[in-house]
Amino acid sequence: MLYIVLVLVLAALGLLVTALITATSLWAWVSIGLSVLAGLLLLLDWLRRRKREAPAESSEDSKDDAAAAPEEDAEQTELIPVSGELGDPAEVPEPVVEEDSGEETATPEPKAAAKAVRDTPPGVEETDPEDLEVVKELEDEVVVVDEYPRYHLVDCGWLSGRDTIPIGVGEARQLGFTPCARCGPDTVLAAAHR
C-alpha cells in the first residue's frame, strides 16, 4: 500500500513540474488529484492498521494486568518529588512565622537577592572617546570570563568565584570584548596612564 502511495506522490511531483514548464493548468490539477488520492490511501491504511492493533492490544492488556501489579510495586523504590523540581536547598527561602497570626509566609532571603544580582551579567561601560584612544594602545592586564563578552579589572565584584582569564586590554578589545560597566576598566586604566 505504501509503495502505491509513493508512486502516486512521485507522479504528482512529475506532473507538477510538467505543469510549471508547459504553463498548462490541466497538469497541475491532475497533480493535485493524485496528491489527494495518495493522502486518502494513507488515511485508509492508517485506519486499517489501527483496527488490527486494537484487538491485539486489548488481549495483551488483560494478560499483562495480572502480572504487572507486583512488578509496579517492586519498581517504585526511588523517591520522586511530588511537584516541582529538586533545586539547591540554599536557594529555597525559609518560612517565616509571624508571631501574632501564627501563619507561615515565605520571604526571599538577602542571600538569594545578592546571588541574583551577582549572576546578572554587567552592562557595557560608556567609554569616553579620548579614553578609548588611550586604552587601545595599552597592554595592561584585565581579565575575562569564558562565555561572557566583557573584560574587567582584577578586583571587579562581579568576578567573585568565577574562573578568569588574564589578557591585555588592547588584545581584549581586538577580540571583541567590551568593558564592564561595574568596574569601569577603560576609565580607570586611561586615568592611570595620563
C-alpha positions as CSV (number, residue, x, y, z in Angstrom):
1,M,0.0,0.0,0.0
2,L,2.8,2.4,0.9
3,Y,4.5,1.7,-2.4
4,I,1.4,2.8,-4.3
5,V,1.3,6.0,-2.3
6,L,5.0,6.6,-3.1
7,V,4.3,6.1,-6.8
8,L,1.4,8.5,-6.7
9,V,3.4,11.2,-4.9
10,L,6.2,10.9,-7.4
11,A,3.8,11.0,-10.3
12,A,2.1,14.1,-8.8
13,L,5.5,15.7,-8.4
14,G,6.4,15.0,-12.0
15,L,3.1,16.4,-13.2
16,L,3.6,19.5,-11.2
17,V,7.0,20.1,-12.8
18,T,5.4,19.4,-16.2
19,A,2.6,22.0,-15.4
20,L,5.2,24.6,-14.4
21,I,7.4,24.0,-17.5
22,T,4.5,23.9,-20.0
23,A,2.3,26.5,-18.2
24,T,-0.7,24.2,-18.6
25,S,-3.1,24.2,-15.7
26,L,-4.5,20.8,-16.6
27,W,-1.3,19.0,-15.4
28,A,-1.4,21.0,-12.2
29,W,-5.0,19.8,-11.5
30,V,-4.1,16.2,-12.3
31,S,-1.1,16.6,-9.9
32,I,-3.4,17.9,-7.1
33,G,-5.8,15.0,-7.7
34,L,-3.0,12.4,-7.4
35,S,-1.8,14.0,-4.2
36,V,-5.3,13.9,-2.7
37,L,-5.7,10.2,-3.8
38,A,-2.3,9.4,-2.1
39,G,-3.5,11.2,1.1
40,L,-6.7,9.2,1.1
41,L,-4.8,5.9,0.6
42,L,-2.5,6.8,3.6
43,L,-5.6,7.5,5.7
44,L,-7.2,4.2,4.8
45,D,-4.0,2.3,5.5
46,W,-3.7,4.0,8.9
47,L,-7.3,3.2,9.8
48,R,-6.8,-0.4,8.7
49,R,-3.7,-0.8,10.9
50,R,-5.4,0.8,13.8
51,K,-8.3,-1.7,13.7
52,R,-5.8,-4.6,13.5
53,E,-3.8,-3.3,16.5
54,A,-6.8,-2.5,18.8
55,P,-7.9,-6.2,19.4
56,A,-4.4,-7.3,19.8
57,E,-3.7,-4.7,22.5
58,S,-6.8,-5.5,24.5
59,S,-6.0,-9.2,24.7
60,E,-2.4,-8.4,25.7
61,D,-3.6,-5.9,28.3
62,S,-5.8,-8.4,30.1
63,K,-2.8,-10.9,30.3
64,D,-0.4,-8.2,31.5
65,D,-2.7,-6.7,34.2
66,A,-2.4,-9.8,36.4
67,A,1.4,-9.9,36.1
68,A,2.1,-6.2,36.1
69,A,0.7,-5.4,39.6
70,P,3.5,-7.0,41.6
71,E,6.2,-5.6,39.2
72,E,4.9,-2.0,39.6
73,D,5.2,-2.2,43.4
74,A,8.8,-3.6,43.0
75,E,9.9,-0.9,40.6
76,Q,8.7,2.1,42.8
77,T,11.8,2.2,45.0
78,E,13.3,5.6,44.3
79,L,12.0,8.9,45.8
80,I,10.4,11.2,43.3
81,P,9.3,14.7,44.3
82,V,5.5,15.2,44.3
83,S,5.7,18.6,42.5
84,G,8.3,20.9,41.1
85,E,11.9,20.2,40.6
86,L,14.7,19.5,43.0
87,G,16.9,22.5,43.4
88,D,19.7,23.8,45.5
89,P,18.5,23.9,49.2
90,A,20.3,27.2,49.7
91,E,18.0,28.9,47.1
92,V,14.8,27.8,48.9
93,P,13.6,30.6,51.3
94,E,12.9,29.5,54.9
95,P,9.3,30.0,56.0
96,V,9.0,32.9,58.4
97,V,6.4,32.5,61.2
98,E,4.5,35.7,62.1
99,E,4.1,35.8,65.9
100,D,0.7,37.5,66.0
101,S,-1.2,35.4,63.4
102,G,0.7,32.1,63.6
103,E,0.7,31.9,59.7
104,E,3.8,30.9,57.8
105,T,4.9,33.1,54.8
106,A,7.9,32.6,52.6
107,T,10.1,35.7,52.2
108,P,13.2,35.8,50.0
109,E,16.4,36.0,51.9
110,P,19.0,38.7,51.2
111,K,21.5,35.9,50.0
112,A,19.2,34.9,47.2
113,A,18.7,38.6,46.1
114,A,22.5,39.1,46.2
115,K,23.0,35.9,44.2
116,A,20.6,37.1,41.5
117,V,22.4,40.4,41.2
118,R,25.8,38.7,41.1
119,D,24.5,36.2,38.4
120,T,23.3,39.1,36.2
121,P,26.0,39.9,33.6
122,P,27.1,43.5,33.9
123,G,26.4,46.1,31.2
124,V,28.8,47.8,28.9
125,E,30.8,50.8,30.1
126,E,30.2,54.0,28.2
127,T,33.8,54.9,27.3
128,D,34.8,58.5,26.5
129,P,36.4,58.7,23.0
130,E,39.6,60.2,24.5
131,D,39.9,57.3,27.0
132,L,39.2,54.8,24.2
133,E,42.3,56.1,22.2
134,V,44.5,55.7,25.3
135,V,43.1,52.2,26.1
136,K,43.5,50.8,22.6
137,E,47.3,51.2,22.8
138,L,47.7,49.8,26.4
139,E,48.9,46.3,27.3
140,D,47.8,46.5,30.9
141,E,46.2,43.3,32.2
142,V,42.5,42.8,32.5
143,V,40.5,39.6,32.9
144,V,37.7,38.0,31.0
145,V,35.4,35.1,31.9
146,D,34.7,32.4,29.4
147,E,31.4,32.8,27.5
148,Y,30.9,36.4,28.7
149,P,31.6,39.4,26.4
150,R,33.0,41.8,29.0
151,Y,36.6,42.5,30.3
152,H,37.1,43.5,33.9
153,L,39.6,44.9,36.3
154,V,41.0,42.1,38.5
155,D,39.2,43.4,41.6
156,C,35.7,43.6,40.0
157,G,33.0,42.4,42.4
158,W,31.2,40.5,39.6
159,L,34.1,38.2,39.2
160,S,33.8,36.7,42.7
161,G,34.0,32.9,42.5
162,R,34.4,32.8,38.7
163,D,37.4,31.4,36.7
164,T,39.1,34.3,35.0
165,I,41.5,34.5,32.0
166,P,44.2,37.3,32.1
167,I,44.6,39.2,28.9
168,G,46.0,42.6,27.7
169,V,43.3,45.3,27.4
170,G,44.3,46.1,23.8
171,E,44.1,42.4,22.8
172,A,40.7,42.1,24.6
173,R,39.4,45.0,22.5
174,Q,40.7,43.4,19.3
175,L,39.0,40.1,20.2
176,G,35.6,41.9,20.6
177,F,35.4,42.1,24.3
178,T,33.7,45.3,25.8
179,P,34.4,47.0,29.1
180,C,32.4,46.1,32.2
181,A,30.0,48.8,33.5
182,R,30.6,47.8,37.2
183,C,34.3,48.2,37.4
184,G,34.9,50.7,34.5
185,P,38.2,49.4,33.3
186,D,38.6,51.9,30.4
187,T,38.1,54.9,32.7
188,V,40.4,53.6,35.4
189,L,43.2,52.5,33.0
190,A,43.0,55.7,31.0
191,A,43.2,57.8,34.1
192,A,46.2,55.8,35.3
193,H,48.1,56.4,32.1
194,R,47.6,60.2,31.7
